[in-house]
């Protein structure tokens, strides 16, 4: 092993040690939210390492898609978020306003998968292909397929990972994907309410770190040199 590879290995070994401490933190339920915050920051740091020239949001989502080994999972569409978007914090966000015919598309989704309660309990997450097929089979006047294909990823789990989990945790210290329960007699219990659980976030971080370190060692390059 060359000296450069040895240095790279030592660097990533340090990351692994830090991540091991985070796993110990997660084992204590009292620090569940703190663990989620730290892991979301780790992913952001790894994204910046790998894609230093890209904007934070793009690097974050790209490293998740390309290094987590969970691309299929993260590209799924959250149907509940899609239906509730007009009442969400992104109701007037320019990225989302570029999608045409949201109301008509939502009717097609409800026709196929049921109302919000049914979707929440049965089929909340589906592939983008299934989403597109569902709408295309229920055409309406003014339907713009290319517009839907372009902007549908805004409603993906990957997008929600960045916008709802990472940004809310880092900027507002809020955790919308975790429900906080005050137990009788004292104490607090945390319960995940979304597909992006603490365990999923930990797996995502571990996979990114492992995949990135292996690639760097195989090519004898630092992340920014890949």
C-alpha positions as CSV (number, residue, x, y, z in Angstrom):
1,X,0.0,0.0,0.0
2,X,1.4,3.4,-1.0
3,X,1.9,6.1,1.6
4,X,-1.0,8.1,0.1
5,X,-3.4,5.1,0.5
6,X,-2.2,4.6,4.1
7,X,-3.0,8.3,4.8
8,X,-6.4,7.9,3.1
9,X,-7.1,4.8,5.1
10,X,-6.2,6.5,8.4
11,X,-8.4,9.4,7.5
12,X,-11.5,7.2,6.9
13,X,-10.6,5.1,10.0
14,X,-11.1,8.3,11.9
15,X,-14.5,8.8,10.4
16,X,-15.4,5.2,11.3
17,X,-14.4,5.8,14.9
18,X,-16.6,8.9,15.0
19,X,-19.5,7.0,13.5
20,X,-19.0,4.2,16.1
21,X,-19.5,6.8,18.9
22,X,-22.7,8.0,17.2
23,X,-24.0,4.4,17.2
24,X,-23.3,4.3,20.9
25,X,-25.2,7.5,21.3
26,X,-28.2,6.1,19.4
27,X,-28.3,3.1,21.7
28,X,-29.5,5.5,24.5
29,X,-33.0,6.6,23.6
30,X,-32.5,9.9,25.5
31,X,-30.2,11.0,22.7
32,X,-32.3,9.8,19.7
33,X,-32.8,13.3,18.3
34,X,-29.2,14.3,18.9
35,X,-28.2,11.2,16.9
36,X,-30.4,12.1,14.0
37,X,-29.0,15.7,14.0
38,X,-25.4,14.4,13.9
39,X,-26.0,11.8,11.2
40,X,-27.7,14.3,9.0
41,X,-24.7,16.5,9.3
42,X,-22.3,13.6,8.6
43,X,-24.1,13.0,5.3
44,X,-23.8,16.7,4.4
45,X,-20.1,16.6,5.2
46,X,-19.5,13.5,3.1
47,X,-21.4,15.1,0.3
48,X,-19.2,18.2,0.4
49,X,-16.1,16.1,0.5
50,X,-17.1,14.1,-2.6
51,X,-18.6,17.1,-4.6
52,X,-16.9,20.2,-3.2
53,X,-17.9,22.3,-6.2
54,X,-21.6,21.7,-6.0
55,X,-24.2,23.5,-3.9
56,X,-24.9,21.9,-0.5
57,X,-28.4,20.6,-1.4
58,X,-27.3,19.1,-4.7
59,X,-24.2,17.5,-3.1
60,X,-26.2,16.1,-0.2
61,X,-28.8,14.4,-2.4
62,X,-26.3,13.2,-4.9
63,X,-24.1,11.5,-2.4
64,X,-27.1,9.7,-1.0
65,X,-28.3,8.5,-4.4
66,X,-24.9,7.4,-5.6
67,X,-23.2,6.0,-2.4
68,X,-25.8,4.9,0.0
69,X,-26.8,1.7,-1.9
70,X,-30.4,2.7,-1.3
71,X,-31.1,4.6,-4.5
72,X,-34.3,2.7,-5.2
73,X,-35.6,3.5,-1.7
74,X,-34.7,7.2,-1.8
75,X,-36.2,7.8,-5.3
76,X,-39.6,6.6,-4.1
77,X,-42.4,9.2,-4.0
78,X,-44.1,10.0,-0.7
79,X,-47.8,10.1,-1.9
80,X,-48.9,11.6,1.4
81,X,-46.5,14.5,1.0
82,X,-47.6,14.9,-2.6
83,X,-51.3,15.2,-1.6
84,X,-50.6,17.5,1.3
85,X,-48.1,19.8,-0.5
86,X,-50.6,22.7,-0.9
87,X,-50.7,23.0,2.9
88,X,-47.0,22.3,3.6
89,X,-44.2,24.7,4.3
90,X,-43.3,24.4,0.6
91,X,-46.7,25.5,-0.7
92,X,-45.3,28.7,-2.2
93,X,-41.8,27.4,-2.9
94,X,-40.6,28.1,-6.5
95,X,-39.3,24.6,-7.1
96,X,-42.7,23.1,-6.4
97,X,-44.7,25.7,-8.1
98,X,-43.2,24.6,-11.4
99,X,-45.3,21.4,-11.3
100,X,-48.4,21.8,-13.4
101,X,-51.9,20.4,-12.6
102,X,-51.2,19.3,-9.1
103,X,-55.0,19.1,-8.3
104,X,-55.8,16.9,-11.3
105,X,-52.8,14.7,-10.7
106,X,-53.8,14.3,-7.0
107,X,-57.3,13.2,-8.1
108,X,-55.7,10.5,-10.2
109,X,-53.6,9.3,-7.2
110,X,-56.6,9.3,-4.9
111,X,-58.6,7.4,-7.5
112,X,-55.9,4.7,-7.7
113,X,-54.6,4.5,-4.1
114,X,-57.4,6.0,-1.9
115,X,-57.6,9.1,0.3
116,X,-55.0,10.4,2.6
117,X,-55.9,8.0,5.5
118,X,-55.8,5.0,3.2
119,X,-52.5,6.1,1.7
120,X,-50.9,6.7,5.1
121,X,-51.8,3.3,6.3
122,X,-51.4,1.2,3.1
123,X,-49.4,2.5,0.2
124,X,-47.6,5.7,1.1
125,X,-44.4,5.2,-0.9
126,X,-44.3,4.1,-4.5
127,X,-41.7,4.2,-7.3
128,X,-41.7,7.1,-9.7
129,X,-42.5,4.7,-12.5
130,X,-45.7,3.5,-10.8
131,X,-46.6,7.1,-10.1
132,X,-46.3,8.1,-13.7
133,X,-48.1,5.0,-14.9
134,X,-51.0,5.8,-12.5
135,X,-51.5,9.3,-13.9
136,X,-50.9,8.4,-17.5
137,X,-53.7,5.8,-17.2
138,X,-56.1,8.5,-16.0
139,X,-55.4,11.3,-18.5
140,X,-57.0,14.7,-18.2
141,X,-57.2,17.8,-20.3
142,X,-53.9,19.8,-20.1
143,X,-51.8,16.9,-18.8
144,X,-48.1,17.6,-19.4
145,X,-46.2,14.4,-19.0
146,X,-42.7,15.9,-19.5
147,X,-43.4,18.5,-16.8
148,X,-44.5,15.8,-14.3
149,X,-41.4,13.6,-15.0
150,X,-39.2,16.6,-14.5
151,X,-40.6,17.8,-11.2
152,X,-41.9,14.6,-9.6
153,X,-38.5,14.0,-7.9
154,X,-39.3,17.0,-5.7
155,X,-41.7,14.7,-3.8
156,X,-39.2,11.9,-3.4
157,X,-37.9,10.5,-0.1
158,X,-34.5,11.8,-1.0
159,X,-35.8,15.3,-1.3
160,X,-37.6,15.0,2.0
161,X,-34.4,13.7,3.6
162,X,-32.7,17.0,2.7
163,X,-35.6,19.5,3.1
164,X,-37.5,18.1,6.0
165,X,-34.9,16.1,8.0
166,X,-31.5,17.7,7.4
167,X,-32.6,21.4,7.1
168,X,-35.2,21.3,9.9
169,X,-32.8,19.6,12.3
170,X,-29.9,21.8,11.5
171,X,-31.6,25.2,11.2
172,X,-34.6,24.9,13.5
173,X,-33.7,21.9,15.8
174,X,-37.0,20.3,14.8
175,X,-37.6,16.7,13.9
176,X,-40.8,16.3,11.9
177,X,-40.2,12.6,11.2
178,X,-40.1,11.8,14.9
179,X,-43.1,11.9,17.3
180,X,-42.3,12.8,20.9
181,X,-44.4,11.1,23.5
182,X,-44.5,12.2,27.2
183,X,-45.1,9.0,29.2
184,X,-47.2,8.7,32.2
185,X,-45.1,8.9,35.3
186,X,-42.4,10.8,33.5
187,X,-39.9,10.1,30.7
188,X,-40.1,10.7,27.0
189,X,-40.5,8.2,24.2
190,X,-39.6,8.8,20.6
191,X,-41.5,7.2,17.7
192,X,-40.6,7.4,14.0
193,X,-43.5,8.4,11.8
194,X,-41.8,8.3,8.3
195,X,-39.9,5.8,6.2
196,X,-36.7,7.8,7.1
197,X,-36.2,6.3,10.6
198,X,-33.1,6.7,12.7
199,X,-32.0,3.2,11.8
200,X,-32.4,4.0,8.1
201,X,-30.4,7.2,8.5
202,X,-27.6,5.3,10.3
203,X,-27.5,2.7,7.5
204,X,-27.4,5.4,4.9
205,X,-24.5,7.1,6.6
206,X,-22.6,3.9,7.1
207,X,-23.1,2.9,3.5
208,X,-21.9,6.2,2.2
209,X,-18.8,6.2,4.3
210,X,-17.9,2.6,3.4
211,X,-18.6,3.1,-0.3
212,X,-16.7,6.3,-0.5
213,X,-13.7,5.1,1.5
214,X,-13.4,1.9,-0.6
215,X,-13.5,3.9,-3.9
216,X,-10.8,6.3,-2.6
217,X,-8.6,3.4,-1.6
218,X,-9.1,1.5,-4.8
219,X,-8.2,4.6,-6.9
220,X,-5.7,6.0,-4.5
221,X,-7.5,9.4,-4.6
222,X,-9.0,11.7,-2.1
223,X,-12.8,12.2,-2.4
224,X,-12.4,15.6,-4.2
225,X,-10.1,13.9,-6.7
226,X,-12.5,11.2,-7.8
